[in-house]
Amino acid sequence: MAKKNKANDDKKNSEDKLELFSQLAASARYSRTLLSRQLLSSGLYAGQDAVILALDAQDGLSLSAIADQLGVRAPTMTKTINRLAAQGFVDKKESKTDARLSHVYLTPAGHEAVKSVRKAIRKSQKIAVQEMSAKDVKSLIRLLKKVEQNIASALG
C-alpha cells in the first residue's frame, strides 16, 4: 500500500510542477501583453521599455552590452535600436575608440519616455497584484527570484 501512495504522490508532484511552469508562462505572457498595452500611448512597443530603462541607468552603452544585459541576441538588439532611433527615442553613434562598436544614447524624447515606461510599469503592477496583501506580493517576488536563479543556473 505504501508503494501505491508513493507513486500517487510522485505523480501529483509531477503534475504540480507542470502546472507551475504552465502558470509561470501564462503569467509572463499576460504581464507582457498588459505592459505592451500600457506602453502604446507613449509610442513604445514590447521590449523597447527594457532598452529605455537600461539606457536611463547607463546612457551610452554599446549594442552588445545592452543585448547581454537584457539576455537577447545582438541582431535582435540591432533591430530594436534601429526602430527606437527611427522613432526618435535614441541616437546611435560610432565608438571613438573602436569602429566596430556603436554606442546608444537617449534623446530628449527618450528621456521623456523613461517617465512613460515607469508609469506603465506601475499601472501594470497595480493591476497584477490587486487584491493581494503586501506580504503576499513580497513572498511572490522572493519566490519568483528563486525560480529565476534556478533556471539561470540550469542554463549556465
Phi, psi and omega per residue, in radians:
M1 nan -0.653 -3.132
A2 -1.110 -0.633 3.116
K3 -1.110 -0.711 -3.129
K4 -1.136 -0.741 3.109
N5 -1.116 -0.707 3.120
K6 -1.096 -0.754 3.127
A7 -1.107 -0.726 3.112
N8 -1.135 -0.718 3.114
D9 -1.104 -0.757 3.124
D10 -1.082 -0.738 3.127
K11 -1.126 -0.750 3.134
K12 -1.100 -0.770 3.115
N13 -1.084 -0.718 3.116
S14 -1.106 -0.750 3.109
E15 -1.134 -0.702 3.110
D16 -1.081 -0.718 3.129
K17 -1.136 -0.696 3.082
L18 -1.106 -0.754 3.127
E19 -1.116 -0.689 3.123
L20 -1.030 -0.871 -3.087
F21 -1.166 -0.664 3.079
S22 -1.085 -0.739 -3.136
Q23 -1.198 -0.684 3.084
L24 -1.054 -0.804 -3.129
A25 -1.102 -0.770 -3.141
A26 -1.125 -0.760 3.133
S27 -1.103 -0.726 3.121
A28 -1.118 -0.777 -3.131
R29 -1.087 -0.847 3.140
Y30 -1.142 -0.660 -3.137
S31 -1.159 -0.669 3.099
R32 -1.167 -0.690 3.124
T33 -1.119 -0.784 3.118
L34 -1.065 -0.834 3.138
L35 -1.103 -0.702 3.118
S36 -1.021 -0.746 3.121
R37 -1.138 -0.651 3.122
Q38 -1.185 -0.564 -3.092
L39 -1.361 -0.425 -3.040
L40 -0.951 -0.637 -3.111
S41 -1.125 -0.394 3.120
S42 -1.650 -0.005 3.122
G43 1.486 0.180 -3.134
L44 -1.772 2.697 3.122
Y45 -2.014 2.895 3.132
A46 -0.933 2.357 3.138
G47 1.637 -0.531 3.134
Q48 -1.243 -0.505 -3.139
D49 -1.038 -0.729 -3.117
A50 -1.149 -0.639 3.105
V51 -1.158 -0.799 3.127
I52 -1.013 -0.790 -3.125
L53 -1.207 -0.635 3.095
A54 -1.102 -0.727 3.124
L55 -1.271 -0.519 3.056
D56 -1.141 -0.653 3.121
A57 -1.260 -0.619 -3.124
Q58 -2.678 1.598 -3.128
D59 -1.193 2.582 3.086
G60 1.544 0.300 3.095
L61 -1.190 2.662 3.020
S62 -1.333 2.791 3.107
L63 -1.022 -0.734 -3.123
S64 -1.169 -0.618 3.110
A65 -1.154 -0.707 3.110
I66 -1.148 -0.776 3.135
A67 -1.033 -0.794 3.121
D68 -1.087 -0.797 -3.109
Q69 -1.076 -0.640 -3.082
L70 -1.671 -0.046 3.075
G71 1.231 0.639 3.088
V72 -2.143 2.891 3.136
R73 -1.374 2.684 -3.113
A74 -0.992 -0.758 3.126
P75 -1.074 -0.623 3.092
T76 -1.115 -0.753 -3.134
M77 -1.176 -0.654 3.114
T78 -1.051 -0.782 3.110
K79 -1.094 -0.750 -3.136
T80 -1.110 -0.788 -3.135
I81 -1.138 -0.741 3.120
N82 -1.072 -0.681 3.112
R83 -1.177 -0.770 3.104
L84 -1.082 -0.652 3.111
A85 -1.154 -0.763 3.123
A86 -1.101 -0.532 3.114
Q87 -1.436 -0.148 3.097
G88 1.536 0.220 -3.118
F89 -1.530 -0.456 -3.117
V90 -2.409 2.764 2.962
D91 -2.032 2.425 3.096
K92 -1.929 2.200 -3.113
K93 -2.236 2.497 3.089
E94 -1.168 2.574 3.094
S95 -1.165 2.489 3.095
K96 -1.335 -0.355 -3.075
T97 -1.882 -0.327 -3.087
D98 -2.532 1.888 -3.062
A99 -1.106 -0.286 3.136
R100 -1.411 -0.251 -3.078
L101 -1.822 2.576 2.972
S102 -2.124 2.559 3.080
H103 -2.013 2.592 -3.038
V104 -2.041 2.343 -3.107
Y105 -2.251 2.473 3.046
L106 -1.226 2.424 3.009
T107 -1.520 3.054 3.025
P108 -0.965 -0.684 3.082
A109 -1.132 -0.610 3.097
G110 -1.151 -0.703 3.102
H111 -1.134 -0.659 3.065
E112 -1.145 -0.638 -3.129
A113 -1.114 -0.490 3.111
V114 -0.983 -0.776 3.129
K115 -1.078 -0.745 3.130
S116 -1.126 -0.707 3.132
V117 -1.112 -0.830 -3.138
R118 -1.088 -0.688 3.112
K119 -1.130 -0.762 3.127
A120 -1.090 -0.702 3.114
I121 -1.130 -0.796 3.131
R122 -1.047 -0.792 -3.139
K123 -1.112 -0.735 -3.138
S124 -1.139 -0.761 3.118
Q125 -1.095 -0.706 3.135
K126 -1.058 -0.742 3.106
I127 -1.139 -0.769 -3.052
A128 -1.105 -0.601 -3.032
V129 -1.916 0.231 3.117
Q130 -1.019 2.517 -3.115
E131 1.190 0.263 3.035
M132 -1.912 2.499 3.096
S133 -1.317 2.797 3.088
A134 -1.031 -0.649 3.115
K135 -1.113 -0.759 3.112
D136 -1.104 -0.729 3.132
V137 -1.099 -0.773 3.128
K138 -1.085 -0.738 3.101
S139 -1.113 -0.752 3.133
L140 -1.065 -0.780 3.116
I141 -1.051 -0.805 3.137
R142 -1.055 -0.785 -3.127
L143 -1.178 -0.712 3.121
L144 -1.148 -0.630 3.066
K145 -1.095 -0.686 3.113
K146 -1.156 -0.744 3.081
V147 -1.038 -0.797 3.128
E148 -1.045 -0.795 3.117
Q149 -1.043 -0.782 -3.135
N150 -1.057 -0.795 -3.120
I151 -1.186 -0.770 -3.136
A152 -1.064 -0.719 -3.136
S153 -1.208 -0.581 3.091
A154 -1.200 -0.561 3.132
L155 -1.385 -0.367 2.967
G156 1.155 nan nan
